[in-house]
Amino acid sequence: MSQNGSSGLEGSMSSLNVNGGAPVRSAYVPPHLRGKAGAAAPAIPPPVPGPTYGASAGFGGPAAAPFVPRTDGWSASPRPAGGAGAGFGGAPRSMGGGGGAFSGRDGYGSWQNGKHVAGPANPRVEKDLFGDLGDVSKQQTGINFDAYADIPVEATGTDVPEPITEFLPPIDPHLLDNIRLAHYKTPTPVQKYSVPIVTGGRDLMACAQTGSGKTGGFLFPILSALFTHGPRQNVVPDQGRGYRGRKAYPTALVLAPTRELVSQIHDEARKFAYRSWVHPAVVYGGADVGSQLRQLEQGCDLLSATPGRLVDLMERGRISLANIRYLVLDEADRMLDMGFEPQIRRIVQQADMPDVMDRQTLMFSATFPREIQMLARDFLKDYIFLSVGRVGSTSENITQKIEYVEDEDKRSVLLDILYSIPPGGLTLIFVETKRMADLLEGFLAQNNLPSTSIHGDRSQREREYALETFRTGRTPVMVATAVAARGLDIPNVTHVVNYDLPSDIDDYVHRIGRTGRAGNTGLATAFFNRGNKNIVRDLIELLKEAKQEVPAWLEAVAREGGGFGGGRGGRGGGRGRSGPTRDFRSGAPSGGAGGFGGGFGGGGGSRFGGPAASGGWGGSSDGPSAYGRPSGGGSYGASSGGGSSAWY
C-alpha cells in the first residue's frame, strides 16, 4: 500500500476514533450530570437575557436569592435576584411563576421589568396550534352559532357584573390576538358572563350545557390577568436540592377527571398562551411520570392535572401549590362521582394551597345537583352561581332519534346508519363494555368501515393515537366506552350513536353532547329496547325539554312499566335530575335572567366586580376602567375606584 494510501486510511480511522487518539467529546450532557462540577457545557449560544426569579431553577442555575416574605400583592415586593432566565436554548429558568425570555422554537415570551414581552411569531407552531382557517380539526365555531342569541341565562349572587358582548379590552391585547388566531369571533353565553365575573375577582359556580365554551370561560380571564399583571413570586424554590429536588410552583391549577380532558384543556391553554410568558403543563395517570417531570422542569405556570397524579407528584415533593391564585374544578360532579373526593380534599384543604380567601375558585360542569352545590360551600367564597341554557338537559341543536332495536339486530342497523351518513363528518359510537368496543371495531373493519376505538384498557399512547386519527378524519368512526363521554371537545362530530344506552340519564346527556358543540348542529341516535326500561321516563322528559319528537311506542313502554325510576333513583330519588341548575342558597339575589337578545336582559350588578368584602390583591388607583361602570378610577372589580378593594 502506498504512503498516500496509508495516510488516507489513518485519517479515516482517526475520524472514526478507531485506534486513534482520545475521542472527541460530545457536547451533549446527560440530565443526571448537568450542573455537576466538571461536566461539559453544552455547545449552545449564550442565553437570552431575561428576568431572574428563583433559585436552582435550571441546569446549573445560579445560587438562590435571599428569601422574600410573602405579600398580598402580585408584584408588591422586589423580585429575588437569583435564578431564572431563558428556557429553551440552554439558560436556566424558574419552576413556575417565572417566565424567562423564551425565544426558541415554541415562541415563548417573557416578563421583563414589569411588562409582558411577547415572543416571536413561529409559523410552524401557529399552524400546529390554530390550524388553517378551513381546518376542521381546529374548528372552533359552528354554522348555527346565532342560535345562542336567545339562550336564557341566570346569574345569582351579590353584585353580579354585566355580561360582555365582544372580545374587547380590558381583556389583555395579547390574549385578544390569540383569540383571533383561534378564529373565535363571538363569546358564548357562558363566556359572556364568566369573563367579567372571574376578571372581577369573584368565585364562580357555572352550570352550562356541554360544548358551550366552558374551557374558554375560565382560561380567558385567567390568562388575561396573568398577561397583564405578570407572575406572582411569593415562594422562592427550595435551595440546594439539586436536579431531582426542584419543585414546580404553578400559579393556576385546573383539575379534571380524565387524562383525555386534562390533555384537551392543556392544548387549549397552549393555544391561548402562545408567545406569552405563561408556560402550561399537564400531568395525568397512565403515562410515564419521567416525561411529565421533564415537562415541569421546562416551566409550569398553568397546570392541568388529574387528582390522582397530582397527589402523587405532591407527595414526591415535585409540585407545590403555595403559589396558587386560581383553582378550577372542571367536570366537578364527574370527579366526585368517580370517587375523587378524598384526593380533591387532600389537594384543596390539606396541602399548601392558599386558603379559600386567598385564591379564586371556579367550578364548571354540565350538571350541579344539590349535593355538589353543598360541597362547594367548602371550596368557594361569596360565589356567583351561573346557569346557562338548559343545564342538565340537552341542546336543541342536537336532533335526537330513538330507535327500537333488539340486541341481536344492533349490528345490522348500525351498518345501515353508517352507510347512509354523508362523507365529511365524524361518528362517535358509545358502548357499555371494553369487550364490546373491541368487538364492534373489528366488525366495522370487516365491513370496510375505517374505525378506531378507545377505552380504559388502552395505553395512553394508543388512546392518544386513536383520538388523533379520529379528529383528523383518517378513521371517521370511533367506538368508545364512557372514558370518552365527558368533556372531550372533538370538532366536527356530526353523529353520536348510543349503541348501548347507559343506565343513568345524565350519562346519556353527556354522551350526546359530543355533537352539536359550540353552535353546530348534530344528530344523536339511540338504540332502545326493553332492557333500557329503567331510564324510559327520564328519557321522555329529556326529549320533551329539548323539543324533540317522542315516539308513541316509547310512551307506551313507559305506561306499561309504571315508572321504573331513574338509573340513580330517577327524578324522584338518588341524585335525580330535578333542579340541577338552581342556586340552592335560599334567597340568593338574581343577577340576570332572560336571553341575550334584546340587549342582554340579565345582569344585576352595576359594576364589573365584587364588593370590597370579596377580597382584593393589591389594586392600583390608576388601573383600567371597569366594564360596566362609567366612572374612572380603580382596576378591575373595584367597587369604589381603587384601593384595597380592587382586584389587584
N, C-alpha and C positions, 0 to 999 in steps of 0.2 A: 504494500500500500504506500502511496506517495506521501511525502511530508505534508503536502497541502491537504490530502485526504484525511491524514491523521489529525491535523489541526481542526479540520471541519467536524470530525467525529467528536473530538474532545469538547469543542464548542457546543455541539448539540447536547452531549451528555451533561455538560455544565449547566446548560439552560434548563435541563430537566432535574437538576440536583441529584443525579445518579452518579455515585462515586466522585462527586465534585466536592466543593468546599461546603461551608456552612449554608444551610438552606436559607432562602430569602424569607424573612419573617412576614407573615400576612398582617395586614392592617386590622383584620377582624379580631376582636377581643370577646371571648365568651362572656355571657352575663355574670357568671359567678366570679370572674376575675376582674370585672370592671370596678374601678375605684380603689383597687388594691395597689399598694406600693410596688413599683417596678413593672406594672402592667403596661403593655404598649398602648400608646394612644391611637385611636382610630385616625386614619388618614381622611380627615374631613376639614371643610373650611372653617374659619373662625366662627363662633356663634354670633347670631344676630343680637345686638344689644337689646335688652328688654328689662322690664321691671323685676325686682327681686322681692320675693315674698316669704321664703321659708327656709328651713334648714334641711340638709341631707335630702334635697329634693330631686336629685338626678344622679346619674352615674358619676361618682367623683365630685359631687357638688361641694360648694364651699361650706365652711362651718356655719353653725346656726347663729342667728342673731339673738340678742337678749330678748327675753320674754316680754311680750307686750300685753298688758292686762286687758281683759275683755271689757268692751264698752257696749253701749246700747245703740251705737250708730254703725252704719256700714263702713264709713271711711273716716270716722272721727279721730282715730288715733294714727300716729305715724306708722308707716309700714316698716317691718323689720328690714334690716339691711342685707341679710344673707340670703342665699337660696337660689331662686329660680330665674331662668332666662328662657331661651327658646327651646322648644321640644325637638321636633324632627330636625335633623341636621346636627345633632350631637350635643347641644347645650343642655344643661340640666334644667329642670322645671319643677314647679311645686306640685304637690299632690292634691289638686282641687283647691278652688279659691284662688288659683294663681292666675294663669292667663299670660304666659310668656309670648314673645314675639314670634309666633309661628308663621313662617313664610315659606314653608315647604310644600310638599305635594298636595296636602289637603287644604291649603289656603287658609289656615287659621289666622285670626287677627291677634290683637294684643290689647292690654290695658296699660297705658303709659301716661304718667303724670296726670292721673285723674281723668283721663279721656279714653274712650274706646277708639282704637285704631283698627279699621277693617283690614283684613289680609288681602292679598292679591287675588284677582279672579282666576279661576282654573277651569277652562272649558271642559276638560275631561271629567272633573268632579261634578261640575254643574250638570252635565248630561247624565251622569250616574244618579245624582240626587233628584233632579227635576224632570229629566227626560225631555223629549221634543214635545211640541205643542200637541201633536196628534198621537202621542204615545199612550195607548190605553192602559198600560201597566202603571203609568204615573198619573192617571186621570184623577182629578180631584172634585170636579163639579159635574152635575148631570144636566140633561136637556130639560128636565122638569123642575129646575131649581126655583122658579117663581111660585111653585105650589106651596112653598114655605111661607108665603106672604101672609096667609090667614091662619097660621097655626097659633092656637091660643097659648099664652104664656102667663104663668102666675108666679110672682115672687113675694115671699112673706118674710117679715123681719123688720127691724128698725132701720130707718134711713136708707132705703133701697135706692141705689143710684139709677139714673136714667139710662136706658139702653143706647148703644151706639147704632148707627145706620151704615157706616162705611169703615173701611180700614184707613184711618187718618191719624195724624198726630192728635194727642200726645203719645200714641204708640211710637216706639223708637224708630227713627228713619231707617236704620239698618235692617230691622225686622220687616218693615214695610217693603224694602227691596226684595227680601227673601220671599215674602208672601206673594209678591208679583211674579217672581220666578216660578213659584209653585202653581201659578195660574189660578190663584184664589181671587175672586172678584167681589163677592158679597159675603159678609159674615152670616153664618147660620143662626137660627134663633138662639141656640144655647150660647154661641159666641157673642151675640149682641148683648146679652146680659152678663155672661161670666167675665168678659174682658173688663168692663168697668167695675164690677164687684171685686174681682181679685186685685185689680190695679188700685182700688180704693183701700186695700189693706184688710178686707173683710174675709172671714172664713165662709166657706160655701158648701152646701149640700145640694148637688144638682141631679135632678131626675130628668133624663132626656131620652127620647127614643133612640134605638140603636142606629148608627150611621148618621147621627146628627151633627158630627163635628166636635165631639167631646174632647178629643185629644188636642185639637187646636184651642179649645175652650180654656184649657189650663196652660198649655205651652206658650201661647201668645203673650198673656200678661206676665208670666214668669220670666220669659226670655227678654221681653221689653224692659222689665225692671233691671235685669242683670246687665243688659247692654248700656242702659242709661246710667246706672249707679255703680257698676263695677263689682268686683269681688269683695266680700266681707271677710277680712283676715283677722278673725278673733282668736284663732287657735294656731299656735306655732307647731309644726310637725315635730314628732319626737326626735331627739338628738342622739347621734352616735349609735343608732341601732343597725346601721348597715343596710345592704341591699334587701335582705329578706325581712327587715323590720319596718319598712316605711309604710305609713298609713295614707289612705285617701281620705280627704275631708270634703265631701260634696256639699254644695250649698242648697241644692234641691234634690228631693228624693221622690220617685214615683214607684209605688208598689202596685203590682198587678198579679193575677192568679196564675197565669201560664207563661211558659217561655216564649210561645208564639206572640202573645200580646205584648210582653215587655220588649221583644225584638222589634215589633211594629212601632211601639212608642219611641224606641231608640232611633229607628230610621227617620221618624218624623222630627225628632229632636236634632239629629244631624242635619236635616234639611234646613230647618229654620235657624240653626246656629251656624250655618255656613259663613265662613270668613269672619267669625267673631272670636272673642277670647274664650267663650264658653266651650268646654270640651265634654260632650256627652259620653257616657259609658253605660254598659249593660252587663248584668250578671244574672245567671239563672242556673237551675239544676239540670243535670243530664248532659252537661258539656264539660270539656276539660277546664279544670279550675286554673291550671297554669297559664293558659292563654288569656283567661279573664284577668288574672293578676297582672299580666304584662300590659293588658289594655289599661288597667287602673294606673299603672306606672306612667303611662303617656299623658294622663290627665283625667280628672274626674270632678267636674263641676256640677253636672246634672246626671244623676244616677237613676236608671230604670232597673228594677230588681224584682224577682220573686221572693216572697218572705223567707222560704227555707234557705236558699243560697245566701241571702243577705245575713241571716243569723249566723250561718257557718263562717262567713268571712269576718263578721264582727268578733266572733269567738276566737278566730285566728289572730286577731289584732291587726287586720289589714284595712279595715274601714272604721272610721269614727263618724258619728252623727252629731258631734258637738257643734258643727258649723251650720246645721240645717236651718234654713229660713223658710223653706216651702216643703210641705209634706202633702203628697197627693195619693189618695187611695182610689184607684180605678177598678171598676167592677167590684166594688166593696162587698156587695151582697154575695157575689160568687165566691170571693175569698173566704167568707165566713161559712158558706155552705160547704166548701171543700175542706173545712177543718183547720183553717189557718189562724183562727182567733188567738191561740196561745203565742204563735210567732209574731203576730201583729202587736199584741200587747207587750211582748218582750222588746220589740223594736221601738215602740212609741213610748212606753211607760217605764221600762226597766233598764234601758241603755242610757247613753249620754246625750240623747236628743234633748234640745231645749224644751222647756215647759210649754204647755199649750198657749200661755200668754206671750211667749217669746218667739212664736213661729206662726205662720199661716197654714191652715189645714183645709184641704179641699177633698170632698168625696164626690165621685162621679159614678153613676151606674144607670142602667135602664130601669131598674126597679129598686125601691126603697121601702120595704114593708116596715110596719111599726117597730118590729123587733130591732131592725137595723138602725132606725132613727133613734131608738132609745140608747143603743150602744154608742151612737155618735156623740151623745152628751159627754162622754168621757174624753173624746178626741177634739171636739170643736168648741169654740167660744163665740158667743154673740153672733151666730152664723145667719146667713140668709138662705132660705130654702127656695130652690128654683125648680119649678115643674114646667116642662116644655112639651106641648103636644099631648098625645095620648100615651103618656108614660105607662109602662106595664101593659100596654096594648100593642098594636102594630100600626105601621104606616099605611095610609090609604094609597101610597104609591105602589104597594105590593098587591097584585091580584092573586087571591088565594083560591085554589081549587081543591076540593076534597073528593077523592075517587074511592069507591068501594072496591077493594081488591083483596081477594083471599091470598094467603101466604104463597100457595103453590103457583099463583098467576103473576106474582110481582115481577119476575124477570122478564116475561114476555111483554107486559105492559110498559115496563121501563124502556125496553128496546124501541117500542112504538113511539114513546115520547122523545127519546134521544134522536131517532132518525128523522123526526119531524121538526126538530129545532133548526132554525136558520143559522148559517155559519156566522162567526164573529163574536158570539157570546160565550160565557163560561157557565158550566152547570156543576152545582155542588150537591152531592147526594149524601144524606145522613143515614147511618145505620146505628144499631144499638150495641153491637159487639165487634171486637177486633177481628174475630174469625170471619164474620160476615163481610167486613171491609176487604179482607184479603180475597175471599171467595168471589165477591162481586167484581173486584178489579180484574181478576183472572177471567171471569165470564165476559166482561166487556172487551177485554183484549182478544178473546177468541172470536168475537163478533166484529173485529176490525174497528173498534172504537178506541182511539188513543185516550188512555186514562191513567190516573195515579191514585194513590190512597195515602191516608195519614191517620195514625192512631198512636196510643201511648207506648206500644212496644217498639216502635221505630226509634232508631238512634237519632240524635239531634241532627246529624249530617243528612240522614235520609229524609227527615221531616223538612228541613230547610230546602233540600233539593226538590222535594215534591211540591212545596209551596211555590218555589221559583218557576218550575215548569208549568204550573197551573196559572200563575199570574201572567206569564208571558204568552200563554195560549198554545204552547207546544203540546200540552195534554189538556184539552179544554174540558175534560170531565175529571172531577176528583171525588172519591168516596172517602167519607170522614166519619169518625166517631165524635163524641161530644168534645174531644180535646180541641177541635177547631170551631166549636159552636159559638164561642163568646169572644167578642172584641176584635176578631181579625177583620181588617179592612182590606178586602181584595177587590179592587175596582173591576167593573165590567162583569160582575156575576149577574147574569140575567135570569137565571132559573135555579131555584132550590127545590130539591125533591126530598121529602121525608119518606124514604123507603120504609123505615121503621119509625113509627111515631113514638115520641118519648112518653113517659108516664106522668110528667109534670108539664102543665101548660106553659109555665114560664120558660122552660127549656125550648118548647115549640116556638115561642115568641123570639127567643134569641137566635134560634136556627134560621128562621125565615128572614130575620133581619140582616142576613149576609147579602141579600139582594135589596134593591130599592134604596140604596145608600146615597146620602148627600143629594137628594132630589131626583135621582134616577128612578125610572120605573122598573119593576121586576115582576116575576111570576113565581109563585110558590105552590107546588103540588104535593099533596099528602095522600099516602096510601092508608086507608082506614078499613078495618074490619072489626068484628065483634070482640076481638082481643084488645081493642082500644077503648072499650066502653067507659073506663074509669075517667077519661077526660072529655067525654062527649058533651056534657053541659058547659064546661068551661070553653070548649072549642066553639060551640054555638054562640055563646055570649061574645067571644072574641070576634067572630065573623060579623056579628051584628054591630059591634062597636066600630069596626073598620069599614062598615057599609058594604060588606061582601055578601054575595048570594049564599043562602043556607039551603043545601039540598033537602028536599022533602023527606028522603029516606033517612037523613041524619037526624031530623027531628023525630021521626018515627022510632029510631033506635033509642033516643033519649027518653021518649014516653014509655017504651016497653021496659026500660031498665029502671025507671023510678028514681033516677037521680045519679046513682053510682058515686057521686062525690068527686073530688079532685084528687090528683096524684098525691098531694101533701095535705089532704083534708079539703081540697076544693076551695070554693069561696066561703064555705061555712065553717071550715076548720083548718088546722095547721097554719101555714103561712098564708095560704089562700091568695086571692088576687084583689081583694077589696081594699080600696083606699091606699094603694102604694104610692100615690102621687101627692098626698096631702101632708101638710106640716102638722105633726102630732101635737106641737106645742099649742095648748088651748089659748085662744085669744090672740094668736100671733097676728100682728097687723099685716094687711096685704099691701104689697108694694106694686102690684100690677096684675092686670088680668086682661083678657081680650087679645085680639090678634095684632099682628104688626101692621095690617092695613089701617088706613085712617090715621096715620101719624103716630103710631105706637101708643096704643091705648093703655099700656102698662106704665109702671114706674111711679113710685110714690115719693121717692126721695128727691129733694130739690138740688142736691149737690152730688159730686162724684166721689162719694166715700162715706165712711162711717163717722160716728161721733167720737169725741175725744176719748171716751172710755174704752174704745176698741183698741187703744194702744198703738203708738206710732214708733217709728225707728229713726228718730232724729231728723226731722224735716228742716228745710231751709225756707226762709221767708221770701225768697225770690225765685221759687220754682215755677214750673209751668202752670197755667191756669187749669181749672178743673173742667171736665166735660160739660156738666150740666149747670154751671154756676157762672153768671156774668161777671161777678166781682173778681178782682185780681187778688194777688197775694200768694198764699201758700202752695205747697206742692200737692200732688195727687192726694185726694182724700181729706184735705184739711177742712175741718168744719168751721173754722173761724179765721182763716187766712194765714196759717202757718204755725210755727212753734212746735211744741212737743206733740201736739195732737195730729200733726201731719203724718203722712205715711212714712216719709224718710226724714 
